[in-house]
Amino acid sequence: MKNRIFLILFSLLLLCPTLMAQRRRGTTTKRQPTPVVSVDSLLRNYDFTGAEKQLNETIQKKRRAKHSTLKEEEQLDIARKGQRMMSAVERVVVFDSLILPRQRVLETLPLSAESGKVLSSAALGVSENTDATGFLSEMGDQIIYANTNIQGILQLYGGSIIGGELESPQSLTGLDAEGSVNYNYPFMMADGTTLFYAKQGSECLGGYDIYMTRYDSEERRFLIPENIGMPFNSPANDYLYCVDESLNIGCFVSDRNCQGDSVCIFYFIPNQSRRVYIAEEVGNDALRQLAQLSNIRLTWSEESQVRAALARLQQGRQTQNNVSDSEFSFDVADNRTIRNVNQLNNPQAQVSARQWVASKANLKRLEKDLENKRIQWSKAMTAEKQRLAEEILQQEMQKETLQKQIITLENQVRRQELGL
């Protein structure tokens, strides 16, 4: 009897660990699956590495199931381009930003007269496409603009304005133009050589990307354009890159993180030479924020530099596309005097009036420069007198041309405003 009891107790002792293990397994909480972040969200947050990994896995699964992978392959291309751009994010101070309706962008650009004008192509009288824009030089004698070709695609054209009329516009040569994508938003720097514009296409990170090229006067064509990269370009639409060299401020437009028809204008201090962030120095998380411009304060290095830029921006906003009463007074007819360009009813007359104002300002600067050169000539040695004499003669010819242009433009404004 004692032996039987001993055997029963011994068996129970052997079964206890097994029962306890089964009980523990039965009460263990199941692990919740890790939530899957969408590819679109990864791309918006500049996690291009994570997006590429997830897309490769999805593509493999779809191929095994013999499903289309076209969408995933397009996203994979964006992720890979994003990774390449992240390795060269420009170190630029973005000192302010402004969210506003897209249709108000052109009237908000803080460009001084010396930087030229950015207007809609319709206002310039060269296109009926309301989304197309153009650039008019400071002198009002050169224009680069977007217009639809016979296929209905926006392309860039350029030409000279003589006597207020556009002479023989030509398609810009040298831009690796894809006939099926839009080119728009041109801006020419004061050097008359460096051109910025935006285009769509397979090479772009987002809808519109900003590109830069330079004109080769010997070959008479533009050089191969370059995508200017981040933080200017993003997976969204980025365009209308402009620089006011006299104010030393630049701006560009983006619809990243914007709702509906709103866009954001970012204002930055142009670099004399391109500098980039080093990922190992700033860290990957900070680099993503710098590329996204999610917090522009991260781009600031000196508060005094930012305050000075904000002051220059305010100065530009006060003078943008307007002429004060003391600077502008135009007699149309029948005792009607215009005190502001925008008071003209005819859009073509407004364009001609701006050219007239620019030409008068240029004439004033030229006359002042001529006066200084004559003073220098009177005090110069013989060799220096010869050089100054040649410059004075050349400027006298420019002065005569400007005077004729001013008279022509003045008559043209009246004809256009009065419908003659």
C-alpha positions in Angstrom: 0.0 0.0 0.0 2.8 2.4 0.9 4.6 1.6 -2.3 1.4 2.3 -4.4 1.0 5.7 -2.7 4.6 6.5 -3.3 4.3 5.7 -7.0 1.2 7.9 -7.3 2.9 10.9 -5.7 6.0 10.4 -7.8 3.9 10.4 -11.0 2.2 13.6 -10.0 5.5 15.3 -9.4 6.6 14.3 -12.9 3.4 15.7 -14.4 3.5 19.0 -12.6 6.1 20.8 -14.9 4.3 19.7 -18.0 0.9 20.9 -16.7 2.5 24.2 -15.6 4.1 24.7 -19.0 0.8 24.0 -20.7 -0.9 26.5 -18.4 1.7 29.2 -19.2 1.3 28.6 -22.9 -2.4 28.9 -22.6 -2.3 32.2 -20.8 0.5 33.9 -23.0 -0.7 37.1 -24.7 -0.6 37.0 -28.5 1.8 39.5 -30.1 0.1 42.1 -32.2 1.3 42.4 -35.8 3.5 45.5 -36.5 1.4 48.1 -38.3 2.3 48.6 -41.9 3.1 52.2 -43.0 1.9 53.0 -46.4 4.5 53.7 -49.2 2.9 57.1 -49.8 3.5 58.0 -46.2 7.1 56.8 -46.3 7.7 58.9 -49.4 6.1 62.0 -47.9 8.3 61.6 -44.8 11.4 61.1 -46.9 12.0 57.6 -45.6 13.1 56.5 -49.1 15.1 53.6 -47.8 12.1 52.2 -46.0 9.9 52.8 -49.0 12.3 51.0 -51.3 12.5 47.9 -49.0 8.7 47.7 -48.8 8.2 48.2 -52.5 10.7 45.5 -53.4 8.8 43.0 -51.1 5.5 44.0 -52.7 6.8 43.7 -56.2 8.1 40.2 -55.5 4.8 39.1 -54.1 2.8 40.6 -57.1 5.1 39.1 -59.6 4.7 35.6 -58.0 0.9 36.2 -58.2 1.3 37.5 -61.8 -0.2 40.9 -61.0 0.8 44.2 -62.4 3.6 46.1 -60.6 3.5 49.3 -62.7 2.5 51.5 -59.8 5.1 50.0 -57.4 7.8 50.3 -60.0 7.0 54.0 -60.5 7.1 54.6 -56.7 10.4 52.6 -56.5 11.9 54.9 -59.1 10.9 57.9 -56.9 12.3 56.3 -53.8 15.7 55.7 -55.5 15.8 59.2 -56.9 15.0 60.5 -53.4 17.8 58.5 -51.9 20.3 60.0 -54.4 19.1 63.6 -53.7 19.3 63.0 -49.9 23.0 62.5 -50.3 23.4 66.1 -51.5 20.9 68.3 -49.7 22.0 71.9 -50.1 22.9 73.9 -47.0 20.8 77.0 -47.5 19.1 79.4 -45.0 15.4 79.4 -45.5 14.4 82.4 -43.5 10.6 82.7 -44.1 7.6 81.0 -45.7 4.1 82.1 -46.7 1.1 79.9 -47.5 -1.4 81.5 -49.9 -3.8 80.6 -52.8 -1.9 79.5 -55.9 -3.5 82.2 -58.0 -1.9 84.9 -55.9 1.7 83.8 -56.2 2.7 86.1 -59.0 1.5 89.2 -57.3 3.5 88.2 -54.1 7.0 87.7 -55.6 9.3 90.3 -54.0 11.3 91.2 -57.1 12.8 94.6 -57.6 12.9 96.2 -61.1 16.5 95.2 -61.6 15.5 91.5 -61.5 13.0 91.7 -64.3 9.3 90.7 -64.1 7.6 87.4 -63.8 4.1 87.6 -65.2 1.5 85.2 -66.6 2.0 84.5 -70.3 -1.5 85.7 -70.9 -0.6 89.1 -69.3 2.4 89.2 -71.6 0.1 88.6 -74.6 1.9 85.5 -75.8 -0.5 82.7 -74.6 -4.1 82.1 -73.7 -3.0 79.4 -71.2 -3.7 80.8 -67.7 -1.2 78.4 -66.1 1.7 79.5 -68.3 4.2 82.1 -67.0 6.9 84.3 -68.6 9.9 86.3 -67.7 10.5 89.9 -68.9 14.0 91.3 -68.6 14.8 94.5 -66.7 15.2 96.4 -70.0 11.9 95.0 -71.3 13.6 93.9 -74.4 13.9 90.1 -73.9 11.3 87.6 -73.0 11.2 83.9 -72.1 7.8 82.4 -71.7 5.8 79.1 -71.6 3.2 78.4 -74.3 1.3 75.4 -75.5 2.7 73.7 -78.7 0.5 72.1 -81.3 0.2 69.0 -79.1 -1.2 71.1 -76.2 2.0 70.7 -74.2 3.7 73.6 -72.4 7.1 74.4 -73.9 9.6 77.3 -73.4 10.1 80.0 -76.0 12.2 83.1 -76.2 12.5 86.3 -78.3 13.3 90.0 -78.4 10.9 92.8 -78.0 11.5 95.6 -80.4 9.2 98.7 -80.4 7.0 96.9 -77.9 6.4 94.0 -80.3 7.7 90.4 -79.9 10.0 89.6 -82.9 10.3 86.0 -84.2 10.0 83.9 -81.0 11.9 80.6 -81.1 11.7 77.4 -79.1 14.6 77.3 -76.6 17.3 75.0 -77.9 19.4 72.7 -75.8 16.9 71.8 -73.1 16.5 68.1 -73.2 12.9 68.7 -74.1 10.6 65.7 -73.7 7.8 66.5 -76.1 5.2 64.9 -73.9 5.9 66.8 -70.6 5.3 70.4 -69.6 8.0 73.1 -69.2 7.0 76.2 -67.4 7.9 79.0 -64.9 11.1 80.4 -66.4 13.3 82.9 -64.6 16.6 84.4 -66.1 19.2 85.7 -63.8 20.7 89.2 -64.3 23.7 87.8 -66.1 21.4 87.0 -69.0 22.9 83.5 -69.1 21.6 81.4 -66.1 18.1 80.2 -66.6 15.9 78.4 -64.0 12.6 76.7 -64.9 10.4 73.8 -63.9 9.4 70.8 -65.8 7.5 67.5 -65.4 8.7 64.1 -66.6 10.3 60.8 -65.8 13.5 62.4 -64.4 11.7 64.4 -61.8 11.2 63.5 -58.1 7.7 65.0 -58.0 5.2 66.6 -60.4 7.2 69.7 -61.3 10.9 69.8 -60.4 13.2 72.9 -60.7 16.1 72.8 -63.2 19.0 75.1 -64.0 20.9 75.6 -67.2 23.2 78.2 -68.8 23.3 79.7 -72.3 26.3 78.9 -74.4 26.7 82.0 -76.6 29.2 80.3 -78.9 27.0 77.3 -79.6 23.9 79.4 -79.4 22.1 76.9 -77.3 21.5 76.1 -73.6 23.7 73.5 -71.8 22.4 70.3 -70.5 20.1 71.2 -67.6 20.6 70.1 -64.0 18.0 69.2 -61.4 18.9 71.6 -58.5 17.9 68.9 -55.9 16.8 69.2 -52.3 15.5 71.1 -50.4 14.1 72.9 -53.4 12.6 69.8 -55.0 10.4 67.3 -53.3 7.9 64.5 -54.2 5.3 67.3 -54.6 5.2 70.2 -57.2 8.1 72.7 -56.9 8.5 75.6 -59.3 9.0 79.3 -59.9 12.6 79.7 -58.5 13.5 83.4 -58.6 16.5 85.4 -57.2 16.6 89.1 -56.5 20.4 89.8 -56.5 20.0 93.4 -55.5 18.1 92.3 -52.3 20.1 89.1 -52.0 17.0 87.0 -51.5 15.5 84.1 -53.4 12.2 82.3 -53.4 10.5 79.2 -54.8 7.0 77.8 -54.7 5.9 74.3 -53.5 2.6 72.6 -52.7 4.3 70.1 -50.3 2.2 69.7 -47.2 -0.4 72.1 -48.6 -4.2 71.4 -48.8 -6.5 72.2 -51.8 -5.3 74.9 -54.1 -2.9 76.4 -51.5 0.9 76.6 -52.0 3.8 77.7 -50.0 6.4 80.3 -51.0 9.8 79.6 -49.3 12.2 82.6 -49.0 16.0 81.8 -48.8 19.4 83.5 -48.9 21.2 82.5 -52.1 24.5 80.8 -51.7 27.6 82.1 -53.7 28.6 78.4 -54.1 26.8 75.2 -53.4 27.3 73.6 -50.0 25.7 70.4 -48.8 24.9 68.7 -45.5 26.9 65.7 -44.4 24.6 63.0 -43.0 27.1 61.7 -40.5 27.4 65.2 -39.0 23.7 66.2 -38.7 22.1 62.7 -38.4 19.6 61.0 -40.6 16.5 62.4 -38.8 17.7 66.0 -39.0 18.7 65.5 -42.6 15.2 64.4 -43.5 13.7 67.5 -41.8 16.2 69.8 -43.5 15.4 68.3 -46.9 11.6 68.5 -46.3 11.8 72.1 -44.8 9.4 70.8 -42.2 11.0 73.3 -39.8 12.8 76.1 -41.5 14.4 77.3 -38.2 16.7 74.2 -38.5 18.3 75.9 -41.4 19.2 79.1 -39.5 22.8 79.6 -38.3 22.8 83.3 -37.2 19.7 85.2 -36.0 21.2 88.5 -37.3 21.5 87.0 -40.8 17.8 86.0 -40.7 16.6 89.4 -39.3 18.5 91.2 -42.1 17.0 89.0 -44.8 13.5 89.5 -43.3 14.1 93.3 -43.6 15.2 93.0 -47.2 12.1 90.9 -47.9 9.8 93.5 -46.4 11.5 96.1 -48.6 10.9 94.0 -51.7 7.2 93.4 -50.8 6.7 97.2 -50.6 7.9 97.7 -54.1 6.8 94.5 -55.9 5.1 95.1 -59.2 4.0 98.6 -58.2 5.2 102.1 -59.0 4.6 104.9 -56.5 2.8 108.1 -57.4 6.1 110.0 -57.4 7.6 107.5 -59.9 4.7 106.9 -62.2 2.4 109.4 -63.9 1.0 108.7 -67.4 -1.4 110.8 -69.4 -3.6 108.5 -71.5 -6.1 110.9 -73.1 -9.0 113.3 -72.3 -7.3 114.6 -69.2 -7.1 111.0 -67.8 -3.9 110.5 -65.8 -2.8 107.1 -64.5 -1.0 106.9 -61.2 -0.5 103.2 -61.1 0.1 100.6 -63.8 -2.8 98.5 -62.5 -5.2 101.3 -63.2 -4.9 100.6 -66.9 -7.8 98.5 -68.1 -6.1 96.7 -71.0 -3.7 93.9 -69.9 -1.5 94.5 -72.9 -1.3 98.2 -72.0 -0.2 97.2 -68.5 2.7 95.1 -69.9 3.8 98.0 -72.2 3.5 100.4 -69.3 5.8 98.3 -67.1 8.3 98.2 -70.0 8.0 102.0 -70.3 8.7 102.4 -66.6 11.7 100.1 -66.7 13.1 101.9 -69.8 12.8 105.3 -68.1 14.5 103.9 -65.0 17.3 102.5 -67.1 17.7 105.8 -68.9 18.0 107.6 -65.6 20.7 105.2 -64.4 22.5 105.4 -67.7 22.5 109.2 -67.7 24.0 109.2 -64.2 26.7 106.8 -65.2 27.5 108.9 -68.2 27.9 112.0 -66.0 30.3 110.1 -63.7 32.3 108.8 -66.7 32.7 112.4 -68.1 34.0 113.6 -64.8 36.5 110.7 -64.7 37.5 111.5 -68.3 38.3 115.1 -67.4 40.7 113.9 -64.7 42.2 110.9 -66.5 45.6 110.4 -68.1 45.8 110.0 -71.9 45.6 106.2 -72.0 42.7 106.1 -69.6 40.9 108.9 -71.6 40.9 106.7 -74.7 39.2 103.8 -72.8 36.6 106.1 -71.2 35.9 107.9 -74.5 35.0 104.5 -76.1 32.7 103.6 -73.1 31.1 107.1 -73.3 30.4 106.8 -77.0 28.9 103.3 -76.5 26.6 104.5 -73.7 25.6 107.6 -75.8 24.4 105.1 -78.4 22.5 103.1 -75.8 21.0 106.4 -74.5 19.7 107.2 -77.9 18.2 103.7 -78.3 16.4 104.0 -74.9 15.0 107.4 -75.7 13.4 106.1 -78.9 12.1 103.0 -77.1 10.5 105.1 -74.5 8.6 107.2 -77.1 7.5 104.1 -78.9 6.3 102.4 -75.7 4.4 105.5 -74.6 2.5 105.7 -77.8 1.9 101.9 -77.7 0.3 102.2 -74.2 -2.1 104.8 -75.4 -3.1 102.8 -78.5 -3.6 99.6 -76.5 -5.6 101.3 -73.7 -7.8 103.2 -76.1 -8.2 100.2 -78.5 -6.7 102.0 -81.5 
